[in-house]
C-alpha cells in the first residue's frame, strides 16, 4: 500500500479522485518546513504546492518515489536530489494557460488606462469639481499600436501574446538576458527593455531569473512603460521596483506575486497605497476552470506513474 501525504491541502480547492492503486491518504492543511520530515518520512508520494522540500528533508524520506506539484513551478524542490534518487516529479504545466494570461491582461489594461487612480480620484470628488463634463485626472493610453514585451515563451507567454495581438499590439518575445545570439522569433532582452510600452513576465523563477528586473533594467525602460508580473515573486527586485516608481523610471507596475507570501502587514511594497502600483494576492490562477484542470493533471500524472511501474 502506498502512502500519499498532501502537505498543504488548503492551497487546492476541489476533491482529488480516488486512485486505482492501493493507497493511504494523509493530508495537512498547511505544513511548516520544520514539520516536513515528520509528516512525510513514511510517504511514497508527497504532494506539495508551495511547501519546500530541501536536500536535507528529501534525504530523510527513504520511501519517496514521486512528488506531485499542483502548480507549474518547482522552485521549492531540490531537483538535483530528485534526479539523483530517481524521484519522479509530476507538475501541472499549462493548467492556467487561460486564467493567468487573462489576469495579466486585465492588470495591463488597468495600468494603461489608470483605472485604479481614476476611481480613487472620482470617489474623492475629482470629477465633481470639473468645469466640463469630463475630468482628465490621469493620462490614458491605447493598447492598439503599442508594444508588449513578453518574458517567457511558454504556455502563458504565448497566450498573452495572442490576446495582445487581438488588441492590435506589437509583440516582442525577449531572449535570455545576456544572450549574444538571438534565437528565431526572439528579440534581444535589452532591446525589449528599450522598446516595450508594457512588459509582462511569464518565466519560471530560477537562479538565472532571480531579480531579473532590477534597477539597471528599470533604467533602460521607457519612463511611460508598465510592468506586469503574474509569474513568480523574486523575478522582480522589489526594492529596486520601489526606487524605480519613486524616481519615475517607469510609469507603473502590477504584481500578482511577491517575494514573501503572504506578506507581513509592514511589507515595504504595501506600507502605503500608491497610484502607480497594483498588487493582487496571487489569485491569477484560481478560476474554477483552472482548478479543475489542475486537479485532473495532478491525478493523471500520479496514475500514470504507477501504471508505468505496474506494466
C-alpha positions in Angstrom: 0.0 0.0 0.0 1.3 3.5 -1.0 1.1 6.4 1.5 0.2 9.8 0.0 0.9 12.8 2.1 -0.5 16.2 0.9 1.4 18.8 2.9 -0.6 22.0 2.0 -4.1 20.8 1.2 -5.6 24.3 1.9 -4.0 25.6 -1.2 -6.1 23.4 -3.5 -9.9 23.6 -3.7 -11.8 20.7 -5.1 -11.5 16.9 -4.5 -9.0 14.6 -5.9 -10.4 11.3 -7.3 -9.7 8.0 -5.7 -6.7 6.4 -7.2 -6.8 2.9 -8.8 -3.9 1.6 -6.8 -4.0 0.7 -3.1 -3.1 3.7 -1.0 -3.4 5.5 2.3 -4.2 9.2 2.0 -3.0 11.7 4.7 -3.4 15.4 4.3 -2.5 18.6 6.3 -4.0 22.0 5.8 -0.5 23.5 5.9 3.0 22.4 6.9 6.0 24.4 8.1 9.5 23.5 6.9 10.2 22.1 10.4 7.2 19.7 10.1 8.1 18.3 6.7 10.2 15.3 7.7 7.9 14.2 10.5 4.9 14.2 8.2 6.5 12.8 5.0 9.1 10.4 6.3 6.9 7.3 5.6 5.4 8.6 2.4 5.8 7.1 -1.1 4.1 10.1 -2.6 4.3 13.7 -1.4 2.0 16.4 -2.8 3.2 19.9 -2.2 2.1 23.1 -3.7 4.5 25.5 -2.0 6.0 23.7 1.0 9.7 23.4 0.3 11.4 20.0 0.0 15.0 20.7 0.7 18.0 18.4 0.2 18.1 17.7 3.9 14.4 16.9 4.1 14.5 14.6 1.0 17.4 12.6 2.4 15.2 11.7 5.3 12.4 10.2 3.2 13.6 6.7 2.3 10.4 5.5 0.6 9.7 8.6 -1.5 9.3 7.8 -5.2 7.0 10.6 -6.5 6.4 14.3 -5.8 3.1 15.8 -7.1 3.1 19.5 -7.5 -0.3 21.1 -8.0 1.3 24.0 -9.8 3.6 24.8 -12.7 6.7 26.0 -10.8 9.1 23.7 -8.9 11.5 26.3 -7.4 10.6 24.9 -4.0 12.1 21.5 -4.7 15.7 20.3 -4.7 15.6 18.8 -8.2 19.2 17.7 -8.1 18.4 15.3 -5.2 15.2 14.1 -7.1 17.2 13.3 -10.2 20.0 11.5 -8.2 17.5 9.3 -6.4 15.1 8.7 -9.3 12.2 10.5 -7.6 9.7 11.5 -10.3 8.2 15.0 -10.2 4.7 15.5 -11.6 3.8 19.1 -12.4 0.7 20.7 -13.9 2.3 22.9 -16.6 -0.3 24.5 -18.7 -3.3 24.2 -16.3 -3.6 28.0 -16.1 -2.9 28.9 -19.7 -6.2 30.8 -19.8 -6.6 32.1 -16.3 -3.1 33.7 -15.7 -2.7 35.5 -19.0 -6.3 36.9 -18.7 -5.4 38.2 -15.2 -2.2 39.7 -16.6 -4.0 41.3 -19.4 -6.6 42.8 -17.0 -3.8 44.2 -14.9 -2.2 45.6 -18.1 -5.4 47.3 -19.1 -5.9 48.7 -15.6 -2.4 50.2 -15.7 -2.5 51.7 -19.2 -5.9 53.3 -18.5 -5.1 54.3 -14.9 -8.3 52.7 -13.7 -7.4 52.5 -10.0 -6.2 56.1 -9.7 -9.3 57.3 -11.7 -11.7 55.6 -9.3 -9.8 56.9 -6.3 -9.9 60.5 -7.5 -13.5 60.3 -8.8 -14.5 58.9 -5.4 -12.7 61.8 -3.7 -14.6 64.4 -5.8 -12.1 65.0 -8.6 -14.8 64.7 -11.3 -17.5 66.6 -9.3 -15.3 69.7 -9.3 -14.6 69.6 -13.0 -15.7 72.6 -15.1 -16.5 70.3 -18.1 -18.5 67.0 -18.5 -15.2 65.0 -18.2 -12.2 65.2 -15.9 -8.8 64.2 -17.2 -7.2 63.3 -13.9 -4.6 60.9 -15.3 -3.1 60.1 -18.7 -4.7 57.1 -20.6 -3.1 55.1 -23.3 -4.4 52.8 -26.1 -3.2 49.3 -26.3 -3.7 49.4 -30.1 -0.4 50.2 -31.7 1.7 49.9 -28.6 4.4 47.3 -27.9 4.2 44.4 -25.5 7.4 42.8 -24.3 6.9 39.2 -23.1 9.5 37.5 -20.9 8.9 33.7 -21.1 7.6 32.0 -24.2 5.8 29.1 -22.5 2.1 28.5 -22.3 1.3 31.7 -20.6 3.7 33.9 -22.6 2.3 32.6 -25.9 -1.3 33.1 -24.7 -0.9 36.7 -23.6 0.8 37.3 -27.0 -2.4 36.1 -28.7 -4.5 38.4 -26.5 -2.3 41.4 -27.2 -2.2 40.8 -31.0 -6.1 40.6 -31.0 -6.0 44.2 -29.5 -3.6 45.4 -32.2 -0.4 45.3 -30.2 3.0 44.6 -31.5 4.5 41.7 -29.5 8.2 41.1 -28.8 9.5 37.9 -27.1 12.6 38.7 -25.0 15.6 36.4 -25.5 17.6 35.3 -22.4 19.3 38.2 -20.6 22.9 38.5 -21.8 22.4 36.2 -24.8 24.9 37.1 -27.6 22.9 35.5 -30.4 19.2 35.9 -30.8 17.0 32.8 -31.4 14.4 33.0 -34.2 11.3 34.6 -33.1 13.0 36.4 -30.2 14.4 39.9 -29.6 17.5 41.0 -27.6 16.5 41.4 -23.9 18.0 44.9 -23.9 16.0 45.9 -27.0 12.8 44.7 -25.4 13.5 46.9 -22.4 14.0 49.9 -24.6 11.1 49.5 -26.9 8.2 47.9 -24.9 5.3 50.0 -23.6 4.4 47.1 -21.4 6.5 44.2 -20.2 4.7 41.1 -18.9 6.6 38.3 -17.1 5.7 34.6 -17.7 9.0 32.9 -16.9 9.8 30.4 -14.1 11.9 31.5 -11.0 15.4 30.1 -11.3 18.9 31.2 -10.4 19.1 32.8 -13.8 15.8 34.8 -13.4 16.1 35.7 -9.8 16.0 39.6 -9.7 15.9 39.6 -13.5 14.4 43.0 -13.2 16.5 45.3 -11.0 17.4 49.0 -11.1 19.6 48.6 -14.2 16.7 47.1 -16.1 14.2 49.8 -15.0 16.7 52.5 -16.0 16.6 51.1 -19.6 12.8 51.1 -19.9 10.6 53.9 -21.1 9.5 56.3 -18.4 6.0 55.7 -19.7 6.3 51.9 -19.5 4.3 49.5 -17.4 5.5 46.2 -15.8 3.2 43.2 -15.0 4.3 40.2 -13.1 2.0 37.2 -12.7 4.9 34.7 -12.8 6.8 34.4 -9.5 7.9 36.8 -6.8 11.6 37.1 -6.9 11.9 37.7 -10.6 11.4 41.4 -9.8 13.7 43.0 -7.2 11.0 44.7 -5.1 13.4 47.2 -3.5 14.5 48.3 -7.0 10.9 48.5 -8.1 10.1 50.9 -5.3 13.0 53.0 -6.3 12.0 52.9 -10.0 8.5 54.1 -9.2 9.7 56.8 -6.8 12.1 58.1 -9.4 9.5 57.7 -12.1 11.8 55.5 -14.2 8.7 53.6 -15.2 5.0 54.7 -15.1 3.5 51.9 -13.0 3.5 48.3 -12.2 1.1 45.5 -11.3 2.1 42.3 -9.3 0.1 39.2 -8.5 3.1 37.6 -6.8 5.6 38.8 -4.2 8.9 37.6 -2.8 7.3 36.8 0.5 3.8 35.2 0.5 1.8 36.0 2.4 3.4 39.4 3.0 3.5 40.8 6.6 1.5 43.9 7.3 4.6 46.1 7.2 5.8 44.7 3.8 7.6 47.5 2.0 5.5 47.4 -1.2 2.3 47.6 0.9 3.1 50.1 3.6 1.1 52.9 1.9 -1.3 52.9 -1.0 0.1 54.4 -4.2 -1.5 55.2 -7.5 1.3 53.7 -9.6 1.1 50.2 -8.1 -1.5 47.4 -8.2 -1.0 44.3 -6.1 -3.3 41.3 -6.2 -3.0 38.3 -3.8 -1.6 35.5 -6.0 -5.0 34.8 -7.4 -4.5 34.8 -11.2 -4.5 31.0 -11.3 -7.6 30.4 -9.1 -10.5 30.3 -11.6 -12.9 27.4 -11.4 -11.8 26.0 -14.8 -8.2 26.2 -13.9 -8.7 24.5 -10.6 -10.4 21.5 -12.3 -7.7 21.3 -14.9 -5.1 21.4 -12.1 -6.8 18.5 -10.3 -7.1 16.5 -13.5 -3.5 16.9 -14.4 -2.2 16.1 -10.9 -4.3 13.0 -10.6 -3.5 11.8 -14.2 0.3 12.3 -13.5 0.2 10.2 -10.3 -1.9 7.5 -12.0 0.4 7.3 -15.0 3.4 6.9 -12.7 2.0 3.8 -11.1 0.5 2.4 -14.3 4.0 2.5 -15.8 5.5 0.9 -12.7 3.0 -1.9 -12.8 3.5 -2.6 -16.6 
